[in-house]
Amino acid sequence: MKGVKNHFQEEAEIFDGLIRTLIPHYQEMIEALTMILPFHSQEHAKILDLGCGTGNVSLAIKKRFPQVEITCLDLAENMIQNTRYKLAEYSDVNYLVGDLRDLEAVAEYDAVVSSLAIHHLSRQEQRALYTQIYTALKEGGVFYNADNLLSSSEHLNQLYLKKWKEFMFQHHTPEEVETVWLARHHQEDNPQPLQDHLNWLKEAGFQNLDVVWKHYYFGVYGGRK
Ligand SMILES: C[S@@+](CC[C@H](N)C(=O)[O-])C[C@H]1O[C@@H](n2cnc3c(N)ncnc32)[C@H](O)[C@@H]1O
């Protein structure tokens, strides 16, 4: 996890440009994650953004639901710093430097969201996190995550990788994709099968599970407490 933190500390300034060259349909995925929140436009809901990075998800949420109170949590101070700048015009935003694995809230949030962060945890930590998120939600609260998602079939996993590489090749040389981005992916990321995520969410108590948006390796899924 130290490597993950250091990388994001260093990359905070260039993150917003870079992420759009590495994740296909990044903006559309964030929009999907945002628009599914079951609030009316002026609702005073409490939301937690786990692994907020430079605040792109929180910003999209604030634009759609200006009255919500958001807590932005991230391991890397530099990422949080960028979130602060980006959301400076909004009140009701809390900034926390911390590890999402230490989440101890009880019935505090109407929604917990996350994007491209949970795959950094080990398989067991991802499973355990769903119970922590369930506890952190109020009754009827929702959790949605946008992330890398493996298939349960090796054939599809190969296809997902091929499609992902094709996208990155549009912005980076094949050598950079292999030696930097895929090398880092193999070293620091632990994507898990979508089916396992859904099983773990069910096991934690979530209902109304659904996959809201999907593009090969990437998807948005979640459910309601
Ligand atoms: C790829 S970035 C995604 C940022 C943002 N959610 C987005 O979609 O633009 C992953 C973020 O997760 C954070 N992160 C990774 N592991 C974390 C952990 N255990 N606790 C809190 N934040 C974590 C990193 O510091 C980084 O800012």
The ligand as an SDF file (V2000), in Angstrom:
LIG
                    3D

 27 29  0  0  0  0  0  0  0  0999 V2000
   -6.9170    5.7580   -9.5440 C   0  0  0  0  0  0  0  0  0  0  0  0
   -7.1650    6.8690   -8.2230 S   0  0  0  0  0  0  0  0  0  0  0  0
   -8.8940    7.2300   -8.4230 C   0  0  0  0  0  0  0  0  0  0  0  0
   -9.2780    8.5610   -7.8450 C   0  0  0  0  0  0  0  0  0  0  0  0
  -10.7370    8.9790   -8.0200 C   0  0  0  0  0  0  0  0  0  0  0  0
  -11.6280    8.1490   -7.2280 N   0  0  0  0  0  0  0  0  0  0  0  0
  -11.1440    8.9630   -9.4640 C   0  0  0  0  0  0  0  0  0  0  0  0
  -11.8520    8.0550   -9.9070 O   0  0  0  0  0  0  0  0  0  0  0  0
  -10.7220    9.8750  -10.1930 O   0  0  0  0  0  0  0  0  0  0  0  0
   -7.1440    5.8630   -6.7730 C   0  0  0  0  0  0  0  0  0  0  0  0
   -7.1360    6.6630   -5.4940 C   0  0  0  0  0  0  0  0  0  0  0  0
   -7.3630    5.7610   -4.4080 O   0  0  0  0  0  0  0  0  0  0  0  0
   -6.5250    6.1380   -3.3380 C   0  0  0  0  0  0  0  0  0  0  0  0
   -6.3350    4.9650   -2.4810 N   0  0  0  0  0  0  0  0  0  0  0  0
   -5.7620    3.7910   -2.8010 C   0  0  0  0  0  0  0  0  0  0  0  0
   -5.7830    2.9600   -1.7440 N   0  0  0  0  0  0  0  0  0  0  0  0
   -6.3980    3.6390   -0.7340 C   0  0  0  0  0  0  0  0  0  0  0  0
   -6.7140    3.3190    0.6190 C   0  0  0  0  0  0  0  0  0  0  0  0
   -6.3950    2.1320    1.1350 N   0  0  0  0  0  0  0  0  0  0  0  0
   -7.3300    4.2370    1.3620 N   0  0  0  0  0  0  0  0  0  0  0  0
   -7.6660    5.4530    0.8480 C   0  0  0  0  0  0  0  0  0  0  0  0
   -7.3770    5.8150   -0.4260 N   0  0  0  0  0  0  0  0  0  0  0  0
   -6.7520    4.9120   -1.2170 C   0  0  0  0  0  0  0  0  0  0  0  0
   -5.2340    6.6260   -4.0140 C   0  0  0  0  0  0  0  0  0  0  0  0
   -4.4610    7.4400   -3.1680 O   0  0  0  0  0  0  0  0  0  0  0  0
   -5.8050    7.3620   -5.2180 C   0  0  0  0  0  0  0  0  0  0  0  0
   -6.0300    8.7190   -4.9460 O   0  0  0  0  0  0  0  0  0  0  0  0
  1  2  1  0
  2  3  1  0
  2 10  1  0
  3  4  1  0
  4  5  1  0
  5  6  1  0
  5  7  1  0
  7  8  2  0
  7  9  1  0
 10 11  1  0
 11 12  1  0
 11 26  1  0
 12 13  1  0
 13 14  1  0
 13 24  1  0
 14 15  1  0
 14 23  1  0
 15 16  2  0
 16 17  1  0
 17 18  1  0
 17 23  2  0
 18 19  1  0
 18 20  2  0
 20 21  1  0
 21 22  2  0
 22 23  1  0
 24 25  1  0
 24 26  1  0
 26 27  1  0
M  CHG  2   2   1   9  -1
M  END
$$$$
